[in-house]
Every structure is written in C-alpha cells, then in structure tokens.
C-alpha cells in the first residue's frame, strides 16, 4: 500500500467490518449519499477523475468490491460467493456502517450489475441509479448465444476452476492490461493514469483475486442470469429513476440498442447518454460523464 499513489487527496479511508470480512472504501463531501461501484478488472481508483467533482454536491463513497482492490476475498466455488445479490447486501452493510440507509448509486461494469440487482431486490434503499456501459446480464448471454464474437471473456472466465485461473496466472499483467487496452477507444493504455494502473496491477496480480474475478463471472453465467430471468418473468421493474451512460465503441448496437434492452426488461422509463469513449467512460471521458450524471443525480421527482 505504501507504494501506491493516493489518487483521492482529501478523502477519508475506511476499513469497514462486514459479515464476510472487511471492505475498503474512500469517502468525502457532503450532501445526499452516493455510492460508487467499480467494475472488472479495476478497483475504486477508477473514479479518481470524477469523484472530487461529485464530492462538491454529494457525500461520495467509493468502495472496493469483495475480491477486488483491498477488500477481503471470501472463499467461493461455482460463483456462489460472488452472486450479485450477495455482493449487493455487502454494499448495504458498508453504507449502513457509514450512516447511510438510502443512497444513489453510480456504477460501472460488474459494479453496475450489483447496482441493478440491488434496485430489484432492495428498492427502498436506492434513490437514483446510474449504470455505465452495460446491458442486463441475461441479455448479454442472449447476445453471446447469437454471436460467438461478443464478449468472449465472459465464457472464458466462467469456465470451471482452475482452467481460466491457471491460464491467466501464466502472465496476469499481460492478460488484464490487454483487456484494458482492448476495451478502450484507443486500443492502448493511454487513457489510464499510470498511477491508477499500478493500483489495478497490484490487485490483479494475486492468485486469490484472480480466482475471485472468475467466480464473479461464474456467478454471472448461472446464479445472476437465473435471478434476472426470474424477476423478468415476475414482471419486476426498477422503482428508482435510472440513467444509462454508454461509450460509443463497446456495447453492440451502441446506446439505442442498450436503452432498448433496459426498456424491454427492468426500466421502461430509462434515459440515456452516449459519450466519446470506449468502455472505461469515467476515465476516458470524465467531463462528459459528469455532464450527464450530475444533473440526473441532483434532480428530484
């Protein structure tokens, strides 16, 4: 930790005890509480370009998900420890420990999957919901079934242990850096602050965390998908307002297709914005993301 740059000057650090172990989080600001949830294969550091601005209007909390960053890595086989319902309860535990029982969420990638699961499971907890660059999990699996070129890493990481873990362990930095580059607009690492990359590499160069990442995807292939399909069949919908922000070069079909996927499933009234970036919108296009997100989060219905 001493070798990692502090990209959140003025933010407090928290080690929060939860049922599974400890959650690491950073917080700052005042106003309505706002939880920031990162995605794969990153940490809370992915918010470093927008969190200080958000803290001008909100009480911002950016946490490392279980298995990621500096948070605990609970044992899991077959994805059960990384189901998004399980991880969502942990977000609630962490926020309650900091004094927040209801809050908004700004979330990316895997963190966005946790966020929308919380919006379905715990609607009374969520004020406003922002999802960055995802479609529902069950929709993504449908798209993959129709086109094998879509998101091949989903299938690879969800394979039974220890096959993907062993393959990644041959050169973890090359594998995960390669994904960061592939999913960015420029197809290289130029979008990322070199200090942030040091944080990410510290997290994805550990065997136990690599297993956690795979468990996250195994849950997506099984538990999370089944829970999505069950809620869809039951007619469940988000009760909180939702904003979808997409990069222009990652999701198949872009913003229009992604909005349609949400409108036809859990969020009939979703609004959306597209920014000029690849998948890592908060780092590639921070000003555009803020321009879309801040007015939405500050609005009151």
Beta strands, then each sheet from edge to edge (+ up, - down):
strand 1: 12-18
strand 2: 21-28
strand 3: 32-37
strand 4: 58-63
strand 5: 103-108
strand 6: 126-132
strand 7: 241-247
strand 8: 271-275
sheet 1: 1+ 2- 4+ 3+ 5+ 6+ 7+ 8+
end
